[in-house]
Amino acid sequence: MTELTCASRCSMSPYARTNIFKRMVHIVLSLMIFRGFWLPTGLAASPLAGEDMAQEAARLREQGEYSLAIERCAQAIPLLMEKGNVEQAAACSQLMQDMDIIMQMHPHTLEEATALIRKTYPQATRDNIALWISSDFVNRWFYNGETHYDADVAANLSYRYLDLMLNDDAKRVAYNHLVLDVLAIAQAQPQEAFRQYSKPALYRGTHTLRVSREKLPQQGTLKIWLPIPINTGPQTGVTIESISPEQWLMLPPSIDQEIGLAYFEVPLEELTDDLSIRLAFTFTHYEQHFNVDPDLIGEYDEASALYQKYTQASGNTQITDEIRQKAREIAGEETNAYLVARKLYDNIVENVTYILMPHAAFYPRTDMVESDYVHRLQQGDCGAQSMYFTAMCRALGIPARTTGGWQMFSGEFGGHFWAEFHLPNYGWVPVDTSFGQTAFFSRDVTPQEGKAFVDFCFAHQDSMRCVVQEDTDVSLIPPAQGTVLLPMAIQMPAAEYSVPSCEILTNVIPENWTLSCEKLEGN
């Protein structure tokens, strides 16, 4: 299937971002001629002390002068390291990485964005393009003296203006097939109301990471976190089949914790050949069918650890006064948790526009928070919509979380997140608002099929999923010292270099990594 669904096109996905990584101009990386600490070519030695340079870099960052700030950081780091000021050198290195990532997320000038839209939609008029690119829903960032547009500025137009999507014959056919495939699952669900989990599917995934030695520093330690499945609810039997080489694995894989990770430390002084890591895992994932009787829901134990944890704001799931008010407005007079959750689900499916998002530019890298972003702009992708649903549930005292990792709709792993809310006597009930919106993306889907599909995505779920973490913004194991590429969700390897330097390794690991999928058993 082509790259289509909300899940396979989710901006959290490494697959949707592969071409973006390749085509972006990595400003800092282009300056790096050799390993270690260096003074950038063409920059005159500054009489300022390293501490003063670091402060100037921070000021330049606040002023939006990212390229100048990066250059100043590159000057400051070796001077700070020479003085033994490792803490400030690390802060400088993190500042460089943050600015580089934000620029990667928003690479296009106005002229470049306009040209990209014109190329993607040749039928669009000049007035169409001018209207589209000036719209408030377009993600943009001001730096280096001008406004820059996000990498998905063209792709997002087909979700905002559905005629662009509906007139694409390839997408029309692919989305229709996906809807029909899922409706077949819905029609074949177990008749017994008590069978929440059924029809398991067994999968194997294989991480392969190969990086040329010349792309890595000569010294220090390269820390790598590989995402792996966890045992939770509908997912069982997680097994690590093989790890090579084993000597770099520092901790037992965390398959029974909140987030699944295999943590490696590579001593670069000992690395003489290319970096090569291979890890294979298997897991079983079940279909979920929750046939809930609203009258049989028990009472919440508000003193329990589960209730306390999953009704509080956290990370990108913030509960603002406006979100709380919106949740109450949607719920109205309804107090039954199951029926309230359905109202929240329907509201998001019907009113929040699906768009791909520059997640790496959000909290904790900046003060932008996902749930608030979706509320204010009424748009977002799979993870953002799910965090918004979770925030509204929590605002009303319904325990909820945003869970996920990957989907396998096309037979390969693609990044995806959805939500779950907890009901006494039933457990964690799945909700997938963005997947439900797939019903709107093909003219071939009838109104009856569309309604059935939207209904299925509330309290039901296919087995084509892999859970890597139970909630977003869960700390890595062990915690990273700085901010990794996408700290809220790990769907690709996370990496960190132990020595503060001018080298930015953020993209080196994901660009040289693949994850293959093999279905071993199941329909």
N, C-alpha and C positions, 0 to 999 in steps of 0.2 A: 504494500500500500504506500502511496506517496506520503510526503511529510505533511500531515493534515490536522489531526485531531488536536484538541486543546492540550492533551497530554503530550503527544509527540512533538508539538510545536511550543510547548511550555518553555519560557525563557530560563527556567531552572535547569533545563536539560542540556547535557554536554553535547548531544547530537545536534540539537537545533543551533548550537553555538559554534560548531566546528569551523564553518566557513567564516564566521565573524572573527574568530581568533586569527585565522590565516590572513584575512584581508586588512586587519587593523594595523595602523602605523604605531608601533611601539616606540614612542619617542625616546624613552630612556635606553631601551635595548639597542637602538641604532647607534648610540654613542659608545657602547661598551666594546672596547677593542680587545681587552685582555682581562684575565681573572685578577681578583684581589682588589686592593684599594688603590684608587687612581684619581688623578685630576683630569677632568674631561678635556679632550683636545679642543683647542681654540679658546679656552677660557683662561684669562690671565689670572695668575695667583693673586688672591685678595689679601690685603693687609689685615682684614678682620679676623678675629679669633673664631674658632669653630663654634663656640657658643653663640657668638653674635650672628654668624651665618645662619645657624639653626633658627634663631629668633626671627631673622629677616625672612627666611623661607616660610615660616608660619604666617608672617604678615602678608607675604605675597600670595599665599594660599587663600587667606581670607579675602584678599582683593580680587581673586579669580585669575591671577597671573600664574597659571599652573606650570607652564614650561619654564619660566624664570625661577619659580620656586623649586622645581626639580633640579635645575642646574645648581642652585645655591645649596640644596641638600647634598648633591654630589660633591661639592667643594668641602662642605662641613664634615662629612662622615670620616674621611681619613684623618683629618686634624683632630677630631674628637677621639678617635680610636688611639691615635698617637699619644694623647694626654691621658688615656685610660678612662675617658668618660663614656663608658659603654652604654649606659642608660640613655643618654641624650642621642648618641649615635643610632641606637635602636629606634628611638622615636623619629629621628630623621628618615631612617630607612622605611619605617611604616608610613610616614607622610608621603614619601615618594610613591610607594606602592598604591596608596589610596588614591592619589591624584591620577596615576597611570590607569588604574581600573576605571575611574569615573570617566576619563577620556575615552577608554575603550568602549564603555557602555554608550557614550554619546559622541561618535566619531565624525558625524557629517556636518559640514557648514551648510548654510541655507542653499547655496548653489549646488552642493553635492546632494543634499536631500531632495531638492527639486529635480535634479537630473535622474536620481534613482527612482523617484515616483513616476517620472515620465517614461522611463525605460520599462518599469514594471507594468504600467497601465497606459499603453500607447494611445488608447482611445480617449483618454482624459483630455479635457480642454485646459487652456491656460488658466481660465477662471476657476475650474474645478481644483486644480493643483494649488492655486493661491488660497482658496477657501480651506482646503484640507490642511495645509501646512501651518495655517494661522490658528487652527482650532485649539481650544484649551486642552483637549484630550491628548494632544501630541506631547510625548515626553521630550523635554529639552533641558539643556544645562548651559549656563553662561560661563565661559572661561576664555582666557587669552584674548579678551576684548570683543568677543562675538558669541552669538548664540549657536550652540551645537545641538544636533538632533540625534535621537537614539538609533541604534543599529536596525531596529525593526520599524522604522518610521513608515516604510512602504508596505511591509507585510501587514501591519495593524489596520491599514485602511480597509482591507477586505472584511474585517470583523466589524468595523464601525459602519461601513456602507455595504450592506449585505448583497446588494446587486452585483458588486464586484466579485464576491464569492460565488453567488448563485449562477453567474454566467460563465464560470470556469468549469468546463465539462469534466475534466479529470477529477477535480475536487467533488463535483456533484455526484459522480458515480462512486467514488471512494467513500464519501460520507454516508451515502445511502447503504452501501454494503455493510459498513460498520454498524449502523443503526439496526439493520435487519439481523445481523449476527447476534447482537445483544438482545434483541427482542426474542430470538429463538431460545436464548438462555432463560429469559423471563417466562416464556411459555412452558418450558420444561422443568421449572422449579419443583422441588419436592412437594407433595400434597400434604405431608404431615406438618402442621403448623409449628411443632416444637423443633424441627430440624433446621437450626440456624446455619450450620456449616454442612456443605455437601459437595460431591463431585470434585475431588481434589485433582490438582494438576502438579506434576513433578517437573522441576526445571533445574538446569545446570547453567551457571554463569562462570565465565572465565575472564579475569582481569589479566591484561598483558601490558606491561609498561617497559618501553625500551627508549633510552635516552643516550644519544652520543656523548661520549666522555667530554668532548670539547665544548658542549653546551653547559657544563656544570663547573662550579668553582673548584679550585684545587684543594682547598682546606675547609675545615669546619664539618658540621654534621647536617645532612639533609634529612628532615623529618617528613614522613609521608603517612597519611591516613587513607586507607582504601575502604570504601563503603562496602558492607556485606549485609545480608539479611539477618533479621532477628526473629526469635520465636515469640509470637504474640497473637492471641486470638485466632484468626483464620489462617495463620501461617505457622507451620510446625516443621519439625525434622530438619532444622538447619544443620548442615554438616560442612565443615571445611575439608575438602577432599585432598588438596595438595597446596603447598607453599614452597616456592623456590626463589631465592635461597632462604633457608630457615634462619640463618644466623643473624639476619637484620631484624627479625620479628622480635619486638621488645616486650610485648604483653600477650596473654592469651586473647584470641579474638572475642569481642564482646557480644556474642550472639544471644545472650540472655539479659541484656540491659536495655536502657531506653534507646540507645543508638548502636548500630552495628558497625564496628570498625576493626580493621587489622592495622596495627601501628608498627611502622618500621623506622629505624634510624640507620642511615647509611654514612659511615665514616669516610668522608671524601678523600682524605689522605691515603686511604688504603684501596681506593677505587682506581684500578689501572686500566680496566676495560670499560666498555659501554655499560651503563646501568641497565640491568635487566631484572624485572620482578614478574613472577607469574603466580596467580592464586586462583584456584578453582573451588567453587562451592555449589551445593545443591540445597534445595528447599522445596517444601510442598505448600501450595496455597489453595484454599478452598473457596468455592462460591459462598456468598452470604445471602441469606433470605430471612429477614426479620418480619414475621407476620405478627405485628404488635396489636394487642387488644388494649386500647387506651384505658379501659376500666380495670385492667389487671396490673397496672404499673404501681409499684410500691412507693413508699416514702423515702426521700433522700435522708441519709444520715449525715447531717450537716457538720458533725464533729469529726467525720472520718477524714483520713489523710487524702483519699481520692477526691472527695468533694472540695476540701480546702485547696488542694493544688490546682484543680481544673476549673475553678470558678474565679481565679485571680488573674489579673493582667500580668503579662510577662513578655519580654522581648518585643517582637513585632505584632503581638496580639495585645494591643493596648485597648482599654475601655474608656473612651472619652465620654464626657457628658453628652455630646451629640450622638454618639453611638448608642449610649444607654437610652436616650430619648427615642431614637429611631426604633430600637428593638421593642420598646414598650408600645410605640405607635403601631408596629406591625402585629404584635401579639393581641392588642386590643383587650377584650374582656376574657380571652382564653387563658386558662391557668394550667391545663394539662400539658406536661412537658413534651410529650410526643407530638401533640397537635400544634403546639407553639413552634417546635422545631420545623414542622412541615410548612408553617406559614413563613418562617424565616427563609427556608430553602426556596419556596416558590417566589418570594420577593426578589432574591438574588438572581435566580434563573431568568426571571422576566424583565428585570430592570438594570442589572449590572452588565455592562458590555465587556465581552472577553477581549483582552489585548495582551500582547507579550510585553514583559516588563524588564527594566534594567535592575534586577534584584540586587546586584552587587553594589549598587549606589545607595542602598537603604541601610537602616540600622543594622549593626552598630557602626558602620563606616561613616554614616551621616546621621542626622536627627530625623530623617524621614522614616515613618513607621508604616508598615504594610496595611494594617487594619484601618488606620486613619486615612491613608491614601485612597483606599477603595471607597470608604464612606464619603469622602469629599468629592471625588471625581466620578463615583459610580462606574468604575471600570477596574479590571484586573484579570490576571490569569489564574490558573488552577490553584496555586499556592496562596496568592493574595486573596482570592475569593473565599478560600477555605478559612484563612485567618480572620476574615471579616465575619463569616458565619460563626466561627468559634467565639469571637469577641462578643457578638450579640447574644449568643447562648449564655455565655458566662455572665453578661450583664443582667440576665434574667434569672440567674441562679441555677442554670442547667450546665452540669459539667460537660466540657467539650474540649477537643484538641484537634490539631492539624497534623495528620499522619501521612506517611507515604515514602516514596523513594523512586520507584520505577513502575512503568506499565509495559506490557508486552503485546499491545494490540496488533502490531505489524510483524510479530515474531522476533523482534529485537528489543533490548532494553531502551526505554525512553523516559526521561525524567517526568515525574507526575506526583502531585499531592492532592489529597482530598481531606474531608473532615469526618470526625466521629463525635457523637454525643452519647452520654451514658444514661441508661434508664434502669432503675431498680427492677429486679426480676428478669431483665433481658441482657444487660451488659452494654458493650460499645457498639453502637448502631452506625453504619457507614452512610455518608452523604457526599455526593459528588456533583456540585453545582455546575462547574465548567464542563464536565463531561455531558451533563444533561443538556447543555446548550448545543451540543452537536446535532441535535434534532432540527435545529434551525438552519443548518448549513447546506442543505440539499433540497432542490425543488422536487425531487422524486419522493421525499418522505411525506406521506399523507398526514393530515391533521390528526387522525386517529393513531397512526404509528408514532407521531411526534409526542402525543400525550402519553402513550404507553411507555415510551422511552424515558420521558421526564419522570414519570411515576417510578420506573424501575430504579433510577439513580438515587432515589431516596429510600433508605432502609434495605437496599439490595445491592449486590456487587458481584461482578464477574470474578473468575479466578486468575485473570491475566494481570496480576499485580505482584509487586515485591515490596514489602515494608522494610525500610532501612532504619527509620526512626519513628518513635511514637508521637513526637510533637516537634514543632520547629523551635529553633533557638536553643537546642539541647547542646551542652558543652561537649567538645570532643574529648576522647579518652586516649591519652591524658590531655588536659586542656592545652590549647595553643598559647604561646607566649604573646602573640600579636593577633592581628585580624587576618584570617585566611581568605581566599578568594570569595567564597560564598558561605559565610559562617552560619546563616540561618538554616541551611539545608545542605546535606552532603550527598550529591548524586554523581560526583566525579571525585577523583583523588584531591585531597587537600594537602598542601605542602608548605613547609616553613624551613628557612635556612637559619642555622644557629648563630651565625656571625653577622652583626650589622654591616652592611656593605651597600655599594651603589648598584649591585646587581639585583634585578627584579626577576625572580624565578616563578612568579605567579602563573604564567601561561606555559612554561616549559613542560611541566608534568602533564597537565590535561592534553596538551597538543600531541604528546607522544604516548598516549594511553588509548587502549581499546577495551571494550567489554562485550563479549560475545554471549549469545543466548542459545540454548538448546532445550527444547521441550522433550522430556523423556517419557512421560506418561500423562494420560488425561485426554479429554475431548478437545 
